[in-house]
Amino acid sequence: MATQANISVGRRKESVARVRLVPGTGNITINGRAIDAYFGRETSKMILVEPMKLVDQMGKLDVLVTARGGGLSGQAGAIRHGISRALCDINPEYRPILKKAGFMTRDARAVERKKYGRPGARKRFQFSKR
């Protein structure tokens, strides 16, 4: 285990999260606020800790995050991606475990752009025969 901080970047939708892992007691701080103060949904909190639980690093590392852009759901996914990448920097043996769980892949799903002449990305105006 490294003694210095490991910094990594995670992305999801329009969100970008800079994640720093330091040896500690398991505190998670996002934009200067505790995880409970930042995320209201339990699912968002659960998403964040999944990679650390998988490699049994829960309570051994402090997580310091700067998240920007997008909404809370996208930020949670970006943070998870960043934590996974930082864990691989700490110990390369974690990579196959995290990759199998799908945490190393950047989730490319994003909102489709709106096309011209349409009310939305795919929606069409009501058809009228006459």
N, C-alpha and C positions, 0 to 999 in steps of 0.2 A: 504494500500500500504506500502511495506517495505521501510525503510529508507536506508538500506545497499544495496550493490550490490548483484545481484543474478547471479550466474554463472551456466551455463549448457553446455552440449556437444550435438552437432547434427552431424549426419552422413548421407552420401549419396554417392553411388558408392565407390570410393577410398578416398573420401574427409572426413576430420574431422574438425569441427569448434567449437572452444571454445567461447561461447557467454557470455558477461557480460552486464546486464541491470542495469543502474543507473538512478536515477531521473535527468531529464534535459530538454533540449529543442527539442529533436528529431534528434540529430546528429547521423549519422551512420558512424563508422570508421572501416575499414577492413584492417588489417595488417599495421596500421599507415597511411592509405590513405582514403580519402573521398570516399563515395559510387560511385560518378560519375567518379572519377579517376580510381577506381578499376574495375568496370564493365562497358563495352562499350554498351552492349545490354540493351534495355529498359525492355525486358522480365525478365532478371536477377534481375534488380532493383525492378520490380513489384513483383516478387516472394518473395523477402525479406520482404517487408512491408505488405504483405497480412495478417499474423497473428495479427499484431498490429492494422491494420485497422478494423479487424473483432471484436476485443474486445475494440475498441475505446481508444487505448493508444498511438495513433499517436501524436507526438509532446510533449508527457509527459515524455518519457524515452529516454536516450541516449543509443546507442548500440555500444559496443566495442567488436570487433571480432578478433580472431586469427584463420585463416583458413590455413590448410595444406593439401597437396596431391590432386590428381585428377586434373580436369580442372575447368574452370570457372562455367560451368553449374552444375557440381557436388557440387562445393563449395557453389553456391547459394542455392541449395536444402538442404545442410548440415546446412547452416546458418538459413534458415527458420525453420528447425527442432529444432535447438538449441534455437531460439527465442521463439518458441512455448512452449518448455519445461521450459524455464526460466519464461515465463508468468504464467504458471501453479504453479510454486513455489511462485510467488508473490501473486496470488489469485487462490485458488483451484476451485472457481466457473467458471473460464475460461475453465477448462478442457473439459466439455461436448461440449461447443461451438467449440473449436479447434479440438476436436476429430471428431465431425460430419463433419467438413470441410476437414478432412483427414490430418491435419498437425502434429498430434501426432504420426503417424505411420512412422517408419523408412522405406523409400523407398528401398526395397531390390533388385531392378533391377540393375544388373551389367553386364559387358561384359562377355560372356561365354568363357571358356577357349578353347584354340586350342588343338585339339586331334592329336595324332600321326598318321602318314600316310595320313594326310589331309592337303590341303593348308590353311585351316582356321578352324573355329570352326565346321561348318557344310558343307562347300563347298567340293565337290568331284572333282577329276580329270576327264577330259573328257572321256566318255566311248567309247571304240572302240571294235566293234564286231570282226574285223579281224586285 
